[in-house]
Amino acid sequence: MSNDDIIVLNVGGTKFSTTRQTLVKDPNSMLAKMFDPNSPLLPGKVQDGNYFLDRNPDRFKVVLDYLRDGEICVANEKESLPGLLIEARYFQLADMEQKVMDCIDRERGEEMQRARKIAQEVANCLQKQKSGGTDGWNLVTVNVSGRIFQADQDTLCRAPDSLLAQMVQGKVQTRRDGEGNLFLEEDASAFATLLNYLRTYPKGTYYDYTDDLPVGFATQLARKLKIIEHGQYIEIDMP
């Protein structure tokens, strides 16, 4: 037996191939004790020449990648981290356990920051209402092809040189509905996305693309209203 031996594991019905060297990388782990040739602990049940482990294969894939690279790579940390903590403890991978706990602490900290941010925004809104009612908001109603939107004038004018800002401020001729509201004959869903963009302007992480168009509807509208330049895409800072 050598560290270069190829070991095939059957983990919950999914087969993994790796080297003995990877499995024994953490000498204090259960895997090292199972597959170290000098260890008295037996590897476990053998089925069709494969070592069987009755564990979750999706989690074990992350465990194996951690042994290979020393990093924890998951697509959705919020959903995956609690399960990985169980696996790290089961396989007695102390360093991995600590890294997972650090990730969980960071995630909780980010959630608390988001919660505090939302609470502060709500408090600001309530204070604004208390001090000036809806007049303090400079509330603007926009009718987009029959769908009614309401937003603070400052939000709609976040891009001060845009056509939308000029329309809201009455600097250019605009269409009005029967209630005297600003009327836009545009896609309402695109405007809703655009409004979310203006609320976080100019930062963001979400690009407005669609599967059937080279440019997303909201980006097209943003360009039409001169909120962004031609060739740019809107970005939304999603919570």
Rosetta blueprint (number, residue, H / E / L):
1 M L
2 S L
3 N L
4 D L
5 D L
6 I E
7 I E
8 V E
9 L E
10 N E
11 V E
12 G L
13 G L
14 T E
15 K E
16 F E
17 S E
18 T E
19 T E
20 R H
21 Q H
22 T H
23 L H
24 V L
25 K L
26 D L
27 P L
28 N L
29 S L
30 M H
31 L H
32 A H
33 K H
34 M H
35 F H
36 D L
37 P L
38 N L
39 S L
40 P L
41 L L
42 L L
43 P L
44 G L
45 K L
46 V E
47 Q E
48 D L
49 G L
50 N E
51 Y E
52 F E
53 L E
54 D L
55 R L
56 N L
57 P H
58 D H
59 R H
60 F H
61 K H
62 V H
63 V H
64 L H
65 D H
66 Y H
67 L H
68 R H
69 D H
70 G L
71 E L
72 I L
73 C L
74 V L
75 A L
76 N L
77 E H
78 K H
79 E H
80 S H
81 L H
82 P H
83 G H
84 L H
85 L H
86 I H
87 E H
88 A H
89 R H
90 Y H
91 F L
92 Q L
93 L L
94 A H
95 D H
96 M H
97 E H
98 Q H
99 K H
100 V H
101 M H
102 D H
103 C H
104 I H
105 D H
106 R H
107 E H
108 R H
109 G H
110 E H
111 E H
112 M H
113 Q H
114 R H
115 A H
116 R H
117 K H
118 I H
119 A H
120 Q H
121 E H
122 V H
123 A H
124 N H
125 C H
126 L H
127 Q H
128 K H
129 Q H
130 K H
131 S H
132 G H
133 G H
134 T H
135 D H
136 G H
137 W H
138 N L
139 L E
140 V E
141 T E
142 V E
143 N E
144 V E
145 S L
146 G L
147 R E
148 I E
149 F E
150 Q E
151 A E
152 D E
153 Q H
154 D H
155 T H
156 L H
157 C L
158 R L
159 A L
160 P L
161 D L
162 S L
163 L H
164 L H
165 A H
166 Q H
167 M H
168 V H
169 Q L
170 G L
171 K L
172 V L
173 Q L
174 T L
175 R E
176 R E
177 D L
178 G L
179 E L
180 G L
181 N L
182 L E
183 F E
184 L E
185 E L
186 E L
187 D L
188 A H
189 S H
190 A H
191 F H
192 A H
193 T H
194 L H
195 L H
196 N H
197 Y H
198 L H
199 R H
200 T H
201 Y L
202 P L
203 K L
204 G L
205 T L
206 Y E
207 Y E
208 D L
209 Y L
210 T L
211 D L
212 D L
213 L L
214 P L
215 V L
216 G L
217 F H
218 A H
219 T H
220 Q H
221 L H
222 A H
223 R H
224 K H
225 L L
226 K L
227 I L
228 I L
229 E L
230 H L
231 G L
232 Q L
233 Y L
234 I L
235 E E
236 I E
237 D L
238 M L
239 P L
